[in-house]
Amino acid sequence: MPRINVNLEDVESQFELLPAGTYLVRIEESSKAKKSSEGGAYIGWIGTVLEGEYEGKKLYWMTSLQPQALWNLKNMLEVIDVPWDEDGFELEDTFGRELFVDVIVEPWRGEPRNYVNGYHRVE
C-alpha cells in the first residue's frame, strides 16, 4: 500500500466526545449502511452542533432499519417534519433539518462514546 504523505498534527477533530446533554443540531448528511457484524441495516446521520460551547462540532448517530426498531426512525422523522409514505421517504429531505438531540455517553469497546437517545422538535 502506498504511504499517504499529509501532516495531521494541527488538524482539529470534528468528532470529539461531547458531554451528556441536549444539543441543537442541523443534519448535514446521512447514508444507509449495513452492519457487517450484526447484519442489520441502519442510517448513519451526521449533524453539526449549532450553539453553545460545542458549536461547529460534529455528532454522529444511527437509526436502525430493523422492523422492531423503526419506531426510533419514525420519532425522528416526525420531529423534523419529514413526510413518508408506504414506500418510505427521501433521505435528501432530511438534509438541513434542525432538531434537539439528547446525547448520552456510554462505553463502546472500552472507550466512551456518544449515543443519541432522544429527539425534540425545534419550536
C-alpha atoms as one frame of an Amber mdcrd trajectory, in Angstrom:
protein
   0.000   0.000   0.000   1.293   3.497  -0.748   2.098   5.877   2.067  -0.143
   8.953   2.242   2.033  11.986   2.892  -0.013  14.514   4.863   0.675  16.340
   8.108  -2.232  15.830  10.521  -0.582  17.298  13.629  -2.529  20.597  13.651
  -5.842  19.234  12.355  -8.633  19.556  14.891 -11.038  16.630  15.106 -14.663
  17.477  14.344 -15.904  14.360  16.160 -14.861  14.922  19.743 -16.677  13.325
  22.649 -19.467  15.645  23.783 -20.665  15.640  27.392 -24.119  14.239  28.062
 -26.781  16.843  27.388 -29.211  18.220  24.839 -27.828  19.838  21.685 -29.377
  21.746  18.802 -28.056  20.148  15.602 -28.542  20.514  11.855 -28.494  17.323
   9.813 -25.679  17.718   7.304 -25.545  14.286   5.735 -26.695  10.721   6.079
 -26.260   7.406   4.386 -27.747   3.942   4.500 -25.360   1.188   5.507 -25.382
  -2.425   6.628 -23.734  -3.595   9.818 -21.414  -6.403   8.941 -21.190  -7.779
  12.482 -24.891  -7.812  13.296 -26.419  -7.982   9.826 -28.779  -5.076  10.328
 -29.161  -2.106   8.024 -29.167   1.370   9.505 -28.958   5.040   8.601 -25.879
   6.895   9.790 -26.507  10.587  10.498 -24.034  13.464  10.816 -25.208  16.655
  12.450 -23.454  19.891  13.313 -23.967  21.437  16.758 -25.424  24.912  16.210
 -24.928  26.666  19.540 -23.075  26.681  22.821 -19.597  25.595  23.771 -19.539
  22.826  21.132 -20.880  24.893  18.236 -19.470  23.622  14.955 -18.612  20.162
  16.282 -19.992  17.119  14.506 -22.177  14.455  16.062 -22.735  11.007  14.555
 -25.669   8.734  15.374 -27.508   5.812  13.837 -31.114   4.734  13.419 -31.697
   1.045  12.832 -33.795  -0.160   9.915 -34.698  -3.390  11.734 -38.505  -3.745
  11.936 -38.510  -3.804  15.745 -36.554  -0.519  15.892 -38.332   1.582  13.247
 -40.178   3.459  15.990 -36.930   5.387  16.624 -36.606   6.478  12.981 -40.296
   7.408  12.888 -39.896   9.543  16.019 -37.002  11.413  14.456 -38.797  11.983
  11.131 -41.842  13.325  12.981 -39.661  15.745  14.960 -38.041  17.140  11.796
 -41.303  17.114   9.781 -40.109  14.796   7.003 -43.041  13.084   5.269 -43.088
   9.413   4.376 -45.492   7.036   2.681 -45.810   3.270   2.265 -42.699   3.321
   0.052 -40.566   5.202   2.584 -39.048   8.685   2.414 -36.344  10.635   0.607
 -33.127  10.773   2.598 -32.256  14.108   0.988 -35.377  15.630   2.582 -33.645
  15.338   5.959 -30.635  17.473   4.998 -30.636  20.886   6.625 -33.349  19.964
   9.146 -32.764  21.046  12.732 -33.648  19.213  15.918 -32.613  18.911  19.528
 -30.942  15.616  20.367 -30.413  14.104  23.802 -26.862  12.787  23.989 -25.564
  10.256  26.483 -22.052   8.881  26.969 -21.584   5.117  27.261 -18.616   2.818
  26.718 -18.026   1.049  23.417 -15.107  -1.369  23.253 -13.727   0.145  26.418
 -13.849   3.771  25.230 -16.525   6.414  25.943 -18.801   7.136  23.005 -21.743
   9.448  22.314 -25.173   7.995  21.688 -28.350   9.883  20.781 -31.290   8.598
  22.794 -33.976  11.215  22.174 -35.213  13.827  19.712 -37.098  17.072  20.263
 -38.716  19.493  17.846 -37.314  22.974  17.331 -40.224  25.304  18.073
